Amino acid sequence: MQLSRRALAMVLLIFVSFPAMAVWPFEDSSGRELPSLAPMLEDVNPAVVNISTFAARQETNPLMNDPFFRHFFGPNQYQQPQARRSQSAGSGVIVDAKKGTVITNFHVIDGADEIKVGLNDGRSYVATLVGSDPDVDIAILQIEADDIKAIKIADSEEARVGDFVVAIGNPFGLGQTVTTGVVSAIGRTGLGIEGYENFIQTDASINPGNSGGALVNLNGELVGINTAIIAPSGGNVGIGFAIPANMAKHSLEQILEHGEVKRGQLGVVIQDLTPDLAEAFDLKGVSGVVVSEVQEGSAAEKAGIEQGDVLTKLDGKTLKSSAQLRNAVGVRKVGAPVELTLIRDGKEKVIKAKIGEPSGEQIASTGIRKYLDGARLAPSRDPKGVLVESLEPGSTAQIAGLRVGDIITSVNKARVESLNDLKKATQKDGSQLLIRVLRGNAALYLVLR
């Protein structure tokens, strides 16, 4: 019996050692000490709301589209399509109690004619759509309500893999539901879900209807907005994604200030620094982003960034992918200063720039598999270079990533303006070539072996 008491004491000591858990009560109704999420949830749950959307649809009998069947129905039965009212459910989070401001997902309210916000205490209000940011999947609503509670927004940059989190929302329209888990990954990109992706991944159960709900830490602070799941079987499999609170907050501030989100740009075309490119640039062991093109008149050009530069840090934070740089720039306001660390010709430089106005052109971020042979080439006059006229199906050049219409403009950082230039460049010693190609309005580097 004495041993079990010691074991219990050790368990309690472990729980007490977590600072975030120190706020929990450690006694049940019988006076036994146990941890619980209940006090934190009692404080947070009123800030998480249910969202119902309604949309009117006009439906006609499909037989009416066929003149043959329309003849039998008669003219009086053909006129008016039937109006049907559809309904869907989601979740949201109150972030400003005085103004009644609610954050949710754009896809939750997209196409809605009417939006209703249901509070945890049973009250319901018709909401006004203040604005939205479809690229991030954020929408901002406003309700006229008294005696409501807002959630505190955390700095999502401080989230770490392994942190305990709680997902709160309205799955399957059941009503407010709580699930628990941990942060299983951060900075998830390339999923093709949103235009700007920097997801927090969690194994806390997120199901249909949780979209727009809260992902909170053990202090009851908003870490992210639940937005998507990987569901091969249609239900939760332990992989859910939340928009980081910092990204959602940026959209919120822009919408409240301008009614829309205005994203600035550096004005560079970028691609990941792959192992092949790192070797070609003689930058083994370096992570970063390759600048394959600098747009004329852009913020990058004004700051002195050049094509071929390898960006390694943004404001002192190491860059690991082009998506990371794109997201980091995308959450900054036009005119905001940034400090970029780059490597040029083997030397490190620090350049200060200001985020510029959107150019209206899409900034490409591309990474392509490489290797060469089987390309038919021809001179290009405007712009000067070597045009890829055709590619043999299944050839190594096609598999490598070259495309018909690509224009080769440099080889191993030397300008190429003719077939002779290309021939001379390829005759030099070396097991690989670093080429720069123009593709439509974008440019990128390829390593050819």
C-alpha positions in Angstrom: 0.0 0.0 0.0 2.9 2.4 0.8 4.4 1.7 -2.6 1.2 2.7 -4.4 1.1 5.9 -2.5 4.6 6.7 -3.7 3.6 5.9 -7.2 0.6 8.2 -7.0 2.8 10.9 -5.6 5.2 10.5 -8.5 2.3 10.7 -11.0 1.0 13.9 -9.3 4.5 15.4 -9.4 4.8 14.8 -13.1 1.5 16.6 -13.7 2.5 19.5 -11.5 5.7 19.9 -13.4 3.9 21.2 -16.4 3.5 25.0 -16.0 0.4 25.0 -18.3 -1.3 22.5 -16.1 -0.7 24.3 -12.9 -4.0 26.2 -13.3 -6.0 23.0 -13.2 -7.8 21.8 -10.1 -6.2 18.7 -8.6 -9.1 17.3 -6.6 -12.3 15.5 -7.5 -15.6 15.4 -5.5 -14.0 12.9 -3.1 -10.9 15.0 -2.5 -8.7 12.9 -4.7 -6.3 14.9 -6.8 -6.9 14.6 -10.6 -6.2 16.9 -13.5 -9.0 18.3 -15.7 -9.5 20.5 -18.7 -12.9 21.5 -17.5 -12.0 24.9 -15.8 -10.2 26.1 -18.9 -13.0 25.0 -21.2 -15.6 26.6 -19.1 -13.8 29.9 -19.7 -13.2 29.3 -23.4 -16.3 27.5 -24.7 -18.5 30.7 -24.7 -16.2 32.2 -27.3 -16.7 29.3 -29.7 -19.9 29.6 -31.8 -21.9 27.5 -34.2 -22.5 28.9 -37.6 -25.5 28.0 -39.8 -25.7 29.2 -43.4 -28.7 29.3 -45.7 -28.9 29.6 -49.4 -31.8 29.7 -51.8 -31.6 27.5 -54.9 -33.8 27.6 -57.9 -34.7 24.2 -59.2 -36.6 23.1 -62.3 -37.9 19.7 -63.3 -35.2 18.4 -65.7 -37.9 17.1 -68.0 -38.9 20.7 -68.7 -35.6 21.1 -70.5 -36.7 18.7 -73.2 -39.3 20.2 -75.7 -40.9 16.8 -76.2 -41.8 16.4 -72.5 -42.6 20.1 -72.1 -45.4 19.6 -74.7 -47.2 17.1 -72.4 -46.9 19.2 -69.2 -48.5 22.2 -70.9 -47.6 25.9 -70.8 -49.0 26.6 -67.3 -46.8 24.1 -65.6 -43.6 25.3 -67.2 -43.1 28.8 -65.9 -41.8 29.0 -62.4 -38.8 27.0 -61.1 -39.1 25.8 -57.5 -37.2 27.6 -54.8 -35.5 25.4 -52.3 -33.6 26.5 -49.1 -30.4 24.6 -48.3 -28.6 24.7 -45.0 -25.1 23.9 -43.8 -23.3 24.1 -40.5 -19.8 25.1 -39.3 -18.0 26.8 -36.4 -16.5 30.2 -35.5 -14.6 32.0 -32.8 -15.5 35.4 -31.1 -12.3 37.5 -31.1 -13.8 40.9 -30.0 -16.7 40.9 -27.6 -17.3 44.7 -27.8 -17.7 44.7 -31.5 -19.1 41.2 -31.9 -16.4 40.1 -34.3 -16.3 36.5 -35.3 -13.6 34.6 -37.3 -14.6 31.6 -39.3 -13.5 29.8 -42.6 -14.4 31.4 -45.9 -15.7 28.0 -47.2 -18.1 27.8 -44.3 -20.0 31.0 -45.5 -19.2 30.9 -49.2 -22.4 31.3 -51.3 -24.6 31.9 -48.2 -27.6 34.2 -48.5 -28.0 34.3 -44.7 -25.6 33.5 -41.9 -26.6 32.8 -38.3 -24.3 32.6 -35.3 -25.4 30.4 -32.4 -23.9 31.0 -29.0 -23.1 28.3 -26.4 -25.9 29.6 -24.2 -28.6 29.0 -26.8 -28.9 32.6 -28.2 -28.8 33.0 -32.0 -28.0 36.1 -34.1 -28.1 37.0 -37.8 -24.5 37.9 -38.8 -23.1 40.4 -41.2 -20.2 39.4 -43.4 -17.6 42.1 -42.9 -15.1 40.7 -45.4 -13.2 37.6 -46.4 -9.8 36.3 -47.5 -10.3 33.3 -49.7 -6.6 32.8 -50.3 -6.2 31.9 -46.6 -9.8 30.6 -46.1 -10.8 33.2 -43.6 -14.0 35.2 -43.2 -14.9 37.9 -40.7 -18.5 38.2 -39.4 -20.1 40.6 -37.0 -23.1 40.2 -34.7 -25.0 42.6 -32.5 -25.0 40.9 -29.1 -24.4 41.8 -25.5 -22.7 39.9 -22.8 -20.5 37.8 -25.0 -17.0 36.6 -24.4 -14.0 36.7 -26.7 -11.0 34.4 -26.8 -7.4 35.5 -26.3 -5.2 35.1 -29.4 -1.9 33.4 -28.9 1.4 33.9 -30.8 1.2 30.8 -33.0 4.9 31.2 -33.8 5.5 29.8 -30.3 3.6 26.5 -31.1 5.9 23.5 -31.0 5.5 19.9 -32.1 4.3 18.0 -29.0 2.3 20.9 -27.5 -1.1 19.8 -26.1 -4.0 21.4 -27.9 -7.8 21.2 -27.8 -10.1 21.5 -30.8 -13.6 23.0 -30.2 -16.3 23.1 -32.8 -19.6 21.8 -34.1 -18.8 18.5 -35.9 -21.6 17.0 -38.0 -24.0 19.6 -36.6 -24.1 17.9 -33.2 -23.4 21.0 -31.2 -20.3 22.2 -29.4 -17.8 19.3 -29.0 -14.3 19.1 -27.5 -11.5 16.9 -28.7 -7.9 16.8 -27.5 -4.5 15.9 -29.0 -1.1 17.4 -29.7 0.5 19.5 -32.4 1.9 16.8 -34.7 3.6 19.1 -37.2 4.0 22.8 -38.0 4.5 24.7 -41.3 2.6 22.2 -43.5 2.5 23.5 -47.1 2.0 22.1 -50.6 -1.4 20.5 -49.8 -3.2 22.5 -52.5 -6.0 23.4 -50.0 -5.5 27.2 -49.9 -3.6 29.8 -51.8 -1.4 30.5 -48.8 -0.6 27.4 -46.6 1.3 27.3 -43.4 -0.9 24.8 -41.5 -0.6 23.6 -37.9 -1.2 19.8 -38.1 -2.8 18.1 -35.1 -4.2 14.7 -34.2 -7.0 16.3 -32.2 -10.1 15.0 -33.9 -11.4 17.5 -36.5 -14.5 16.4 -38.4 -16.9 18.0 -40.9 -18.6 20.9 -39.1 -15.4 21.7 -37.1 -14.3 24.1 -39.8 -13.9 27.6 -38.5 -13.6 26.4 -34.9 -10.9 27.0 -32.4 -7.7 25.1 -31.8 -6.5 26.3 -28.3 -3.6 25.6 -26.0 -3.8 24.6 -22.4 -3.9 28.2 -21.4 -7.2 28.6 -23.3 -5.5 30.8 -26.0 -6.4 30.6 -29.7 -3.5 28.9 -31.6 -5.3 28.2 -34.9 -8.6 28.1 -36.8 -9.5 24.5 -37.7 -10.0 24.2 -41.4 -9.3 20.9 -43.1 -8.7 17.2 -42.6 -7.2 14.3 -44.6 -10.1 11.9 -44.7 -9.7 9.0 -47.2 -12.6 7.2 -45.5 -14.8 10.3 -45.1 -14.1 10.7 -41.4 -11.2 11.7 -39.1 -8.1 9.6 -39.3 -6.0 11.7 -36.9 -4.6 14.3 -39.4 -6.2 17.7 -39.2 -5.0 21.2 -40.1 -5.5 24.6 -38.6 -4.7 28.0 -40.0 -2.1 29.6 -37.6 -3.6 32.3 -35.4 -1.0 34.8 -36.6 -2.0 34.3 -40.2 -5.7 34.6 -39.3 -5.0 37.7 -37.3 -3.3 39.3 -40.2 -6.4 38.7 -42.4 -8.6 40.0 -39.6 -6.7 43.3 -39.2 -6.5 43.9 -43.0 -10.3 43.2 -43.4 -11.2 45.5 -40.5 -9.0 48.2 -41.8 -9.5 48.0 -45.6 -12.5 45.7 -46.0 -10.2 43.4 -47.9 -6.7 41.9 -47.7 -3.9 43.7 -49.5 -0.9 41.5 -49.9 2.4 43.0 -50.9 5.2 41.3 -52.9 8.9 41.3 -53.2 8.7 40.8 -56.9 10.8 37.7 -57.3 10.3 34.4 -59.0 11.6 31.7 -56.6 12.2 28.0 -56.3 13.4 25.7 -53.6 17.1 25.1 -53.2 17.1 21.4 -54.0 20.2 19.2 -53.3 21.1 19.3 -57.1 20.8 23.1 -57.2 22.8 23.4 -53.9 25.6 21.3 -55.5 25.5 23.4 -58.7 25.8 26.6 -56.7 28.5 25.1 -54.5 26.4 25.5 -51.4 26.4 22.1 -49.8 24.6 22.0 -46.4 22.8 25.3 -47.0 19.0 25.7 -47.0 17.3 28.5 -48.8 15.4 29.8 -51.8 16.8 30.5 -55.2 15.9 33.7 -57.0 15.4 32.7 -60.6 14.0 36.1 -61.7 13.7 39.7 -60.4 10.7 41.6 -61.8 11.5 45.0 -63.2 10.6 47.9 -60.9 9.9 45.6 -58.0 10.8 46.0 -54.4 13.4 43.3 -54.8 15.1 45.1 -57.7 15.1 48.4 -55.7 16.7 46.6 -52.8 19.5 45.2 -55.0 18.4 41.5 -55.1 19.6 39.8 -58.3 18.8 36.6 -60.2 20.9 33.7 -58.9 20.9 35.0 -55.3 20.1 32.3 -52.7 18.0 33.8 -49.9 18.8 32.0 -46.7 17.1 34.1 -44.0 14.2 36.5 -43.6 14.4 38.8 -40.6 16.9 36.4 -39.1 14.7 33.3 -39.5 16.1 30.5 -41.6 14.4 29.9 -44.9 13.8 26.3 -45.8 11.3 26.5 -48.7 9.9 28.9 -51.3 6.4 28.4 -49.7 7.8 29.6 -46.4 9.1 32.8 -48.0 5.9 33.3 -49.9 3.8 32.9 -46.7 6.1 35.2 -44.6 5.9 38.0 -47.2 2.1 37.4 -47.6 1.3 38.3 -44.0 3.2 41.6 -44.1 1.7 44.9 -45.0 2.7 46.9 -48.1 5.7 49.1 -47.1 6.7 46.9 -44.2 10.5 46.6 -43.8 12.2 43.2 -44.1 15.8 42.1 -43.8 17.0 39.4 -46.2 20.2 37.4 -45.8 21.5 36.0 -49.1 24.4 34.3 -50.7 25.8 35.7 -53.9 28.9 34.2 -55.6 29.7 32.4 -52.4 29.6 35.5 -50.2 26.9 36.3 -47.6 25.1 39.6 -47.8 22.4 41.3 -45.8 19.9 43.4 -47.7 17.0 45.5 -46.4 13.9 45.8 -48.5 10.3 47.1 -48.2 7.3 45.0 -49.2 6.0 46.4 -52.5 2.6 46.8 -54.0 1.0 43.7 -55.7 2.0 43.7 -59.3 -1.0 41.7 -60.4 1.3 39.1 -61.8 1.4 35.7 -60.2 4.7 35.0 -58.3 5.7 31.5 -59.2 7.3 29.0 -56.9 8.6 26.0 -58.8 10.7 22.9 -58.1 11.3 20.5 -61.0 13.0 17.1 -61.5 16.0 17.4 -63.8 18.1 15.6 -66.5 18.6 16.0 -70.2 18.6 14.7 -73.8 16.0 14.4 -76.6 15.3 18.2 -77.0 15.2 19.9 -80.4 16.6 23.4 -80.1 16.4 26.6 -82.2 17.5 30.2 -81.8 15.2 32.7 -80.0 15.4 36.3 -81.0 12.9 37.9 -78.5 14.0 37.3 -75.9 17.5 36.2 -76.9 18.3 32.6 -76.1 17.7 29.1 -77.2 14.2 27.8 -77.7 13.1 24.3 -76.9 11.1 23.5 -80.1 10.1 20.0 -79.4 10.7 17.1 -77.0 10.7 13.4 -77.7 8.0 11.7 -75.8 9.5 9.9 -72.8 12.9 11.3 -73.4 15.2 12.2 -70.5 14.8 15.9 -71.4 11.1 15.7 -71.0 11.4 13.6 -67.8 14.0 16.1 -66.5 11.4 18.9 -66.7 12.1 20.8 -69.9 9.0 21.9 -71.8 8.3 22.9 -75.3 8.5 26.7 -75.4 11.2 27.0 -72.7 13.9 29.5 -73.6 17.4 28.8 -72.2 19.0 32.1 -71.3 22.1 31.1 -69.3 24.3 28.0 -68.6 26.5 27.9 -65.5 25.6 31.5 -64.9 27.0 32.5 -68.3 24.6 34.4 -70.7 23.4 32.3 -73.6 22.1 34.2 -76.7 22.6 31.6 -79.5 23.1 28.0 -80.3 26.8 28.6 -80.5 26.8 30.0 -76.9 25.0 27.0 -75.8 27.4 24.6 -77.6 30.4 26.3 -76.1 28.9 26.2 -72.6 28.1 22.5 -72.8 31.6 21.6 -74.0 33.2 22.8 -70.8 34.3 20.2 -68.3 31.7 19.2 -65.7 29.2 16.5 -65.0 26.3 18.8 -64.9 24.9 22.1 -66.2 23.0 24.8 -64.3 20.7 26.4 -66.8 18.2 29.2 -66.5 15.0 29.0 -68.6 12.2 31.4 -69.3 8.8 29.8 -69.2 5.9 32.1 -70.0 6.1 35.0 -67.6 8.3 33.0 -65.1 11.9 31.9 -65.0 13.6 29.0 -63.2 16.9 27.1 -62.9 17.4 23.5 -63.8 20.3 21.2 -63.2 21.0 19.0 -66.3 23.2 15.9 -66.1 
